[in-house]
Amino acid sequence: MVKTPVRIGVLGTHSTGKTTLMKRIQMELRGHGLNVARTGRLAKRAAAISLPKMEHHTALSTQWIIAQGIADEAAAIAAGAEVVLADRASVDAVHYYTAAVEFRKEKEHNPEERQQLWSLASTQLAYYDLLFVTVLDFDVPVEQGHDYDPAYRFLVDLHTQRSIVDNDLPVCCVTSSEDSKDKAVQLAVEFVLEARNA
């Protein structure tokens, strides 16, 4: 049994395999008898309460997503999860917001707002034991039924990559190749099992 819950997060632009990766890791870990919780669907839940999402993100919707994500992870730990998989680590919301402002060719109403959002989201970085980032590959078609703007997807990916470099985030990159995805799943499983046996 893991003494302290292991927390694994994922960052990246939409339709790059974040949820699929987390589902695979969840299934593998459950196969080892671990109690695994996966958080997510934050943008859809925000939209359900009439908050804008994607290229329409505002500081308010971003703040809600960050706060809800933090609350979901805490609730999973309180419920006894040995592993928490954050499908969109908290700082991801800031990348989406920054990309949305740039996509709309707007100036931020309050330049300090982005810094406040980053400060809120980055408080969680120290809690992640592993952090994956999915890399955008334009050669991989977007899933049928998703009409995402390719320019916005690119901006989210760009701001994610910049943030990783600017903040020296310790991430493991996951490309669209099956080998890269398999290695990411293997890394996560081995990390958790080692933590359990420590």
N, C-alpha and C positions, 0 to 999 in steps of 0.2 A: 504494500500500500504506500502511495506517495504521501510523505508527511506534510509537505506544503504543496498546494495545487500547482501544477505546471500550467503556465499560460503561454499560448502560442497565438500570434496574430498574423494577419496578412494585409498587405497594402497593394494598391494597383488600380489602374483604370478599369472601367466596367467591361464585362464580357472578355476577360482575359483568363478566366478559370479560377478565380479566388474561391468561389463557393464549391466548385467541383473538387478542388484540392482539399479544402477543409472537410468535405464529406468523406473523401477517401481516407484521410488521416483518422477521422472519427471512427469509421468502420474497422480499420486496422487495429486501433487501440481497444475498441470494444471487444474485438476478437481475442485480445489478451486479458479480458476480464476487468477492464478499467471502467470507472464511472466517468463518462465524457459528456461535457455540455458544449454545444455550439451556439454561439450568438449570431445575430445577423438580421437581414431584411430591414435595416434601419431606414433606408430611403423610402421604401414602400410604406413603412409604418408612419413616417413623417407625412407622406402624401395623403395617407388615410385621415390625418387630422388637419388637412388643408395647408400643410407647410410645403413650400416649393422644393423641388429636387432637381438633380442633374444640372444643366446649364442655367437653371433658374434659382439655384441655391442663394440664400441670403445669409447674413450673419446670424439671424434668429434660427433659421432651419439648421444651420451648421452647429450652433450651440445646443440645440435640442438633440441632434444626432450624437454629438460627443457625450452629452450628459446621459442620454439613454443607453449608449454603449457601455459607459462606465457602470451604470446601474445594473445592466444585464449581466455583466461579468461578475459584479459583486454578489448578485442574487444567485448565480450559478455556484459560486464558492460557498455561500451560506447554505445552499441546498446539499452540499456535500460532494460536489464534483471534484474528482482527482485531477482532471485535465479540463481546462477551459480553452476552447478554440474560438478566437475572436475573428469572425468573418467581417473584416474591416476594423483594423486596429484604430484607436481613437484619432491619431494624427491624420489618417486618411481623409477624414471629413474636411480638414483644413485644405488639403490639396484640391479637393473637389470645389470648395468655395473659391479659392484663389483662381482656379481655372475658369470658373463661371464668371467671375468679375472681368477677367481678361477676355473671355469669349464674347461677352456683351459689350466689350470696348468701353467699359465704365471705369470711373475712378471710384475707389472705395469711399463711401460717405464719410467714414471715420477711419483714417489710416491705423489708428491704434487698435481698432476692432480685430484685425487679423492677428495682431500680436497677442491680444487677450485670448483669442480662440486657440492660438498655438500654445500659449501658457497653460490653458485648461487641459488641452489634449495631451500635451507632452508630459504632464504629471504621471501619466500611465506608462510611459516608455520603460521605466525601471522595473515594472512588474512583468513585462514579457520576457520569458526565458528564451524564446525563439521568435524571430520576426522574418516572415517571407515577403518578397515583393514579386508580383507577376509582371512580366515585361510585355508591352504591347507589340504584337506582330501583325502588321497590316495585311500579310498574306493569308491570315486565318480569317475566314468570313465570320461576320457577326451572326449569332444564332437567329434562326428564322423567327419573325415576330417582333424583333427588336429593331427599332428605327433610330438608333443612336447616331448623332451627328459625328462624323469622323473627325472633324476639326476639334470638337470638344473632347473626344476621347484622347486625341493626341495631346491636348493641353493638360489634361489630368495626368497622363503619363509623364509629360515633361516636368510638371511641377512636383510629381512624386520623385522622379530621379534627381531633380535639383535639391529637394529637401533632404534626400538621403546623403548627398555629397555635402551640402551646407551644414548639416547637423551631425555628420559622421555617424549615421545610424548603422548599427550592426545588422545588416540584412543578408538573407540568402536569396539570390535571384532565381526565379523559376521562369524559364522560357516556355514557348508553346510546344517544344519537342516532348515526346512521350518519355524519353530518357531523363530529361530534366525533371519532369513531374514525378517519375518513379523515384528518383534520387531524393527529392524533397520529402516524399512520403516516408521513405526509408530513414532519412535523417531524423524526422520528427518522432517516428516510432522508437528508434534506437535511443534518442535523447530521453524520452519519457521512461522507457524501460530501465535505462541506466539510473535515472533519478529514483525510480521505484526501488531499485536494488541497492541504492547507496546506503 
